[in-house]
């Protein structure tokens, strides 16, 4: 079977790495891909939202299965585009249809879904520029810190957590009136702050049944001690040490089951990954957000632990036979640490040569913002590379990742030195 992965980050390199190990995969393509995918697949220089160009390549290369990495094409309806095209309708797409992708496309839609299906989450209200004053009043009813979320897609940067009421009011105005996050913040969801420790749960569903992948915890802030600006993710650990069997049962019964049942009740067609961002408040899980694809860098620790053939799983999802699949999971811990460009998540320079990749033997470097230029691997994004390692414990795995990072360098390379230390 010929397979296409859409995307260009560490998540997509990890997908390609895992898929390339399957005997069921004949030819593997990644669009647009990066320097890492180039080593194991054919990169196609097309944008993930250029559906017509994707169609042309799919037909030209006899591709039968598409895995959608990022959220944009899902929210824009790539699955529907395939279903509605006579030449494409039989090609399997791993990713929900547009109506279901609103779980990530709109924070308000997701909150209403949770309320409707009694899924535990923070109390909230939504505001637009027209009722800005009501937003100020709602903030006054809450205790600090204050959580403001752009309703639409803001590349993982549309969530603000503020300790001062006046700051929160000013930021609310900047989001709604001054379009701080563009059209994504034309509507803003204000939530009560939940105090606890976060983790991520990943669910596969074929629209009828589901399977739960290993949990992971990622680290969003740029600075050590979880300080500074939000990023796309600076590292991740799997499994999550504090996720006991009792707690995992609560996640399944209180959140996963009602989510999958809710999708069916609301007639939201869903074949793909459900990422559930959770927070452990006391002994109970609550949902912070849904994503309609795998997380990054959590993919870089979750997929390497999966021993079952990934293509076999995708085929079962496409054929609605997921219940027949048994997930085999590597008992070892996996950790990943993200190397980023100096200045990220604000302005940074590109085109810096990456040295030492051929010396890394104890870890897997998953390329993200990196490309091949004149035979050299150079930086092309903010998050450049995720260094993933296995260990009997997460401490051992983290140590291996840091030892591998010592062999790597590029100009102004930065990484957090405290991933996993809070566990």
Residue, then its C-alpha position, 0 to 999 in steps of 0.5 A: x500500500x502507498x501511504x501519504x503523511x501530511x505535515x512537516x514537523x517532528x510528529x510527521x517524522x515520527x509517523x513516517x519512521x513508524x510507518x516505514x517499519x511496516x511490511x504493509x507499506x510499499x511507498x511512503x510519501x510526506x508532504x511537505x516533509x523535512x530533512x528527517x522524512x527525506x531519509x525514509x520517504x519521498x518528500x512532496x513540496x506541497x502545502x497541507x491545505x492545497x487540496x487540489x495539489x494533494x489530489x493530483x499527487x495521490x492519483x499520480x502515486x496511487x496512494x491509498x491511505x492518508x494520515x493527516x498530521x496537523x489540524x489546519x487541513x482537518x478544520x478546513x475539511x480535507x476528509x470531506x474533500x476526499x469523500x465528496x470527490x468521485x476519484x478519491x472517495x475510496x481512499x482512507x483518510x485518518x483524521x475526522x471530518x470537518x464537523x468533528x474537527x470543530x472540537x479543535x477548531x472552536x474552543x466554544x464548540x468544544x466546551x458546549x460539547x463537554x457540557x452537553x455530554x457531562x464531561x468534567x471541565x472548567x466553568x466558562x463563558x464566551x465573549x465577542x467584541x460586542x459584549x466586551x464589558x460583560x467579559x470584564x464583569x465575568x473576569x471580576x467574578x473569578x479568582x486569579x489566575x485568569x484563563x483567556x483562550x482564543x476561540x479559533x486556531x492560533x498555532x498553540x499560542x492562543x491561551x493566556x494565563x494572567x495573575x492580575x485582573x487589570x492585565x486580564x482585562x487589557x489582554x481581553x481587549x487586545x484579543x477581541x478588539x485589536x485582533x491580537x491572534x487575528x481572526x482566531x480571537x474574534x471570540x474569546x473563551x474565559x475559563x476558571x483556572x484549574x490548579x493541578x498537574x497536566x497530562x495528555x491522553x490519546x485515543x484512536x477511534x474508527x467512529x464506533x470503537x476506540x483504543x487508548x494509547x499510552x499517556x504522556x506529559x508535555x512541557x509547554x513553557x519556554x523557560x525552566x520551572x515552567x516559566x516564560x512564553x507558551x511554545x508548541x512544546x519543549x519536551x515530553x515523557x511517557x508513561x506519566x508516573x502519577x497516572x495510576x491504574x485507578x486514575x486511568x480508569x477514571x479517565x476512561x469512564x468519565x472522559x473517553x467513553x462519554x467523548x466517543x459516545x458524544x461524537x456518535x450522538x451528535x453525528x460527528x463523523x470521526x476516524x482518527x486521533x482524539x487528543x485530550x488535554x487533561x488536568x489532575x485536580x485532586x484525584x480527578x481528571x478534567x478536560x482542558x482541551x481537545x485536539x483532533x490529531x496527535x500532539x507534538x512532541x508527545x507523538x515522539x514518545x507515544x508512537x515509539x512505545x507502540x509495538x503493534x504495526x501502525x499501518x495495520x491499526x490505520x487499516x482497521x480504523x479505515x475499515x471500522x474494525x478497530x475492536x479486533x486490534x490488540x495494542x502492544x506497548x513497550x513497557x520502557x519509558x520514553x522521553x523527548x527533549x526539543x532543541x529550538x532556535x535561539x529567540x523562539x517562540x519569538x523572532x529567530x534566525x533560520x539556516x543554521x547548520x546542525x552538527x553531530x547528527x551522525x554521532x547520536x547512537x543512543x537516541x532517535x533524533x526526530x527532525x522538526x524545523x530542519x531541512x536539507x540544503x546543499x547536502x547539509x542539515x540546517x534549521x528551518x523553524x523554531x522547534x528544530x529537533x526532538x531527541x527521543x530516548x528509551x530507558x527502564x525509568x523515565x530518569x534513565x531515558x531523560x539522562x540518555x537524551x541529554x547525553x545525546x544532546x551534548x553531541x549536537x550543536x547549531x548556532x544559538x541552540x536552546x533547550x530546557x534542562x529540567x524536562x521531567x524534573x517535576x515528576 
